[in-house]
Amino acid sequence: MKMRRNRGFTLIEMLVTIAVLAIIASMAVPAFANLTRAQNLNRSTSELIGKIQEARMKAVMERTTVTVALNSAAADTPTQLNWMPQGTAVLSGTSATTIAFLLNGGVAADTTFEVCAIAGGNSREFTVSRMGVVQRVIEGTC
């Protein structure tokens, strides 16, 4: 009578496989956390730039001064738009807290904004020129 060999994994093979997967997972978790922080910072910066561009277009189309208030959770009004950073991003203390667009779409002076990640210390900085145009986003540290 022939004995049939069992097809399958031994207990030791399973334990080694699980140990290898655990090691790989432990290396991936910090990288995933950094990716999440970077995405959050990019999203907050993009939302701020979008709000600034919306205010500029509104000022030109309605021929009135439109202000963007930063770090404000209040409801938008016809002459004021509000922006609040999302998640773990904050507006740097050195940044302006408001920006007003004139009826021609310009602002009184060049204005620089810096959005910082609370953890990790990364930042995104950009300037709104006197013409009201957002100029280059620069990556940096807080």
C-alpha positions as CSV (number, residue, x, y, z in Angstrom):
1,M,0.0,0.0,0.0
2,K,1.4,3.3,-1.0
3,M,1.3,6.3,1.4
4,R,0.1,9.5,-0.1
5,R,2.1,12.6,0.9
6,N,0.0,15.4,2.2
7,R,0.2,18.5,0.1
8,G,0.3,21.7,2.1
9,F,2.4,23.9,4.4
10,T,4.0,22.8,7.6
11,L,3.6,24.8,10.7
12,I,7.2,26.1,10.5
13,E,6.7,27.2,7.0
14,M,3.6,29.1,8.0
15,L,5.3,30.8,10.9
16,V,8.3,31.9,8.8
17,T,5.9,33.3,6.2
18,I,3.9,35.2,8.8
19,A,7.1,36.6,10.4
20,V,8.4,37.8,7.0
21,L,5.1,39.5,6.3
22,A,5.1,41.2,9.7
23,I,8.6,42.6,9.1
24,I,7.6,43.9,5.7
25,A,4.4,45.5,7.2
26,S,6.4,47.2,10.0
27,M,8.7,48.8,7.4
28,A,5.7,50.0,5.3
29,V,3.7,51.7,8.1
30,P,6.1,54.7,8.7
31,A,6.3,55.3,5.0
32,F,2.5,55.3,4.7
33,A,2.2,57.8,7.6
34,N,4.6,60.1,5.8
35,L,2.7,59.8,2.6
36,T,-0.6,60.6,4.4
37,R,1.0,63.8,6.0
38,A,2.3,64.9,2.6
39,Q,-1.1,64.4,0.9
40,N,-2.8,66.3,3.7
41,L,-0.4,69.2,3.3
42,N,-0.8,69.2,-0.5
43,R,-4.6,69.1,-0.1
44,S,-4.7,72.1,2.3
45,T,-2.4,74.1,0.1
46,S,-4.4,73.4,-3.0
47,E,-7.6,74.3,-1.2
48,L,-6.1,77.6,-0.1
49,I,-4.9,78.4,-3.6
50,G,-8.3,77.5,-4.9
51,K,-10.0,79.8,-2.4
52,I,-7.6,82.7,-3.3
53,Q,-8.3,82.2,-7.1
54,E,-12.0,82.0,-6.4
55,A,-11.9,85.4,-4.5
56,R,-9.9,87.0,-7.3
57,M,-12.4,85.9,-10.0
58,K,-15.3,87.0,-7.9
59,A,-13.7,90.4,-7.3
60,V,-13.2,91.0,-11.0
61,M,-16.6,89.6,-12.1
62,E,-18.6,91.5,-9.4
63,R,-16.4,94.6,-9.5
64,T,-16.0,94.7,-5.7
65,T,-13.4,94.0,-3.1
66,V,-13.4,90.4,-1.9
67,T,-11.5,89.3,1.2
68,V,-10.2,85.8,2.0
69,A,-10.0,85.3,5.8
70,L,-7.6,82.5,6.8
71,N,-8.1,80.2,9.8
72,S,-11.8,81.1,9.8
73,A,-14.5,78.5,9.9
74,A,-17.3,81.1,9.4
75,A,-19.7,80.8,6.5
76,D,-18.7,82.6,3.3
77,T,-20.4,85.9,2.5
78,P,-20.7,87.7,-0.9
79,T,-17.6,89.8,0.0
80,Q,-15.7,87.4,2.2
81,L,-14.5,83.9,1.7
82,N,-13.1,81.8,4.5
83,W,-10.5,79.1,4.6
84,M,-9.6,76.6,7.4
85,P,-6.7,74.2,7.0
86,Q,-7.6,70.5,7.0
87,G,-6.3,67.7,9.2
88,T,-2.8,68.2,10.5
89,A,-1.9,71.3,8.4
90,V,-1.7,74.8,9.9
91,L,-1.1,78.2,8.6
92,S,2.4,79.4,9.6
93,G,2.5,82.2,12.1
94,T,4.5,84.4,9.7
95,S,1.8,84.2,7.0
96,A,-0.8,86.9,6.5
97,T,-4.2,86.2,8.0
98,T,-6.3,87.9,5.3
99,I,-5.9,89.0,1.7
100,A,-8.2,91.4,-0.1
101,F,-8.7,91.4,-3.8
102,L,-9.5,94.7,-5.4
103,L,-12.0,95.1,-8.2
104,N,-9.3,94.8,-10.8
105,G,-8.2,91.4,-9.3
106,G,-5.0,92.7,-7.8
107,V,-3.9,93.0,-4.2
108,A,-2.3,95.9,-2.3
109,A,1.1,94.2,-2.0
110,D,2.8,90.8,-2.6
111,T,1.6,88.5,0.0
112,T,3.3,85.2,1.1
113,F,1.6,82.2,2.7
114,E,3.1,79.2,4.3
115,V,1.1,76.1,5.1
116,C,2.9,73.7,7.6
117,A,2.4,70.1,8.6
118,I,2.1,69.8,12.4
119,A,4.1,66.6,12.3
120,G,7.1,66.2,10.1
121,G,7.9,69.9,9.7
122,N,7.3,70.1,6.0
123,S,5.7,73.2,4.4
124,R,4.4,74.6,1.2
125,E,5.0,78.3,0.5
126,F,3.6,80.5,-2.2
127,T,3.2,84.2,-3.0
128,V,0.3,86.1,-4.4
129,S,1.7,88.9,-6.6
130,R,0.3,92.4,-6.7
131,M,-1.5,91.4,-9.9
132,G,-3.4,88.7,-7.8
133,V,-1.6,85.8,-9.5
134,V,-0.4,82.8,-7.4
135,Q,3.3,82.4,-8.0
136,R,5.2,79.1,-7.6
137,V,4.6,76.8,-4.7
138,I,7.9,76.1,-2.9
139,E,8.5,73.1,-0.6
140,G,10.3,73.7,2.6
141,T,10.4,73.2,6.3
142,C,8.6,75.0,9.2
